[in-house]
């Protein structure tokens, strides 16, 4: 017995190693070696699948027949975007209101004069000219059958041209800018833009009048005296525009 005990103490460790080796060998024969670590492979596959989805691709699980991962490219799949709640941009720039005037008209009859027409409507003769620019271009412009604009107040109806500004109009007609803005039918609001081919009323303004001046006649030589001889006579007007 003493010898058996010594034998086990001496060779027991070696016997244990042999038994373990035999068990491992038998286990490999019964169960494939790869399945011993199947839980690790599954975990890695799940992790790869998750990361693949985040990167825009899908990774299928691995198998014995296909040990390499299979990737499906999703970059070409259309992405649907719903913009129904997004604010719509307005491509149009700011455009203010344009002037809106309402005028009385008068048709000229024979023997009409600017003064008579102005008195009939309670306006100044200059205002009749202010609403009808063509009257300032020719002395005999007032003709029967013509249609005249009768302004509601004394002033000038200005035809807006490109480049016109409120400051320029105020300086041209000698009126305050505030008076032009305050006239409601002009529809002037900040930033006070003027639009070509429209008309702006200038309250209190006076249109420049065109005067025809006769050419100077040559004086007679040696006839100048205290009576004014040698001074060219001036042609008198007719009293009409």
Number of C-alpha atoms within 10 A of each C-alpha: 6 6 8 9 10 11 11 12 11 11 10 13 10 11 12 11 11 12 11 11 12 11 12 12 11 11 13 13 10 9 10 10 11 10 11 12 10 11 10 11 16 13 11 14 17 15 12 17 19 14 14 17 12 10 12 12 16 19 19 15 17 15 10 7 6 9 9 11 14 13 12 11 13 12 10 6 8 7 7 6 6 7 8 7 6 7 7 8 6 6 6 6 6 7 9 15 14 17 16 12 14 10 11 10 12 14 12 17 13 9 9 14 17 20 16 12 18 17 12 9 14 13 18 17 17 21 25 25 26 28 22 19 16 13 21 18 13 14 15 11 13 22 15 12 11 12 14 20 18 23 23 17 14 22 24 26 23 19 14 16 13 9 9 14 15 18 11 12 19 17 12 13 18 13 18 17 16 10 14 22 20 13 14 14 15 20 19 20 13 7 9 13 16 23 20 12 9 14 19 25 26 27 22 17 23 19 21 14 15 12 12 12 10 11 10 10 11 9 12 11 7 8 10 12 8 6 7 9 13 15 13 14 11 11 10 9 11 8 9 14 22
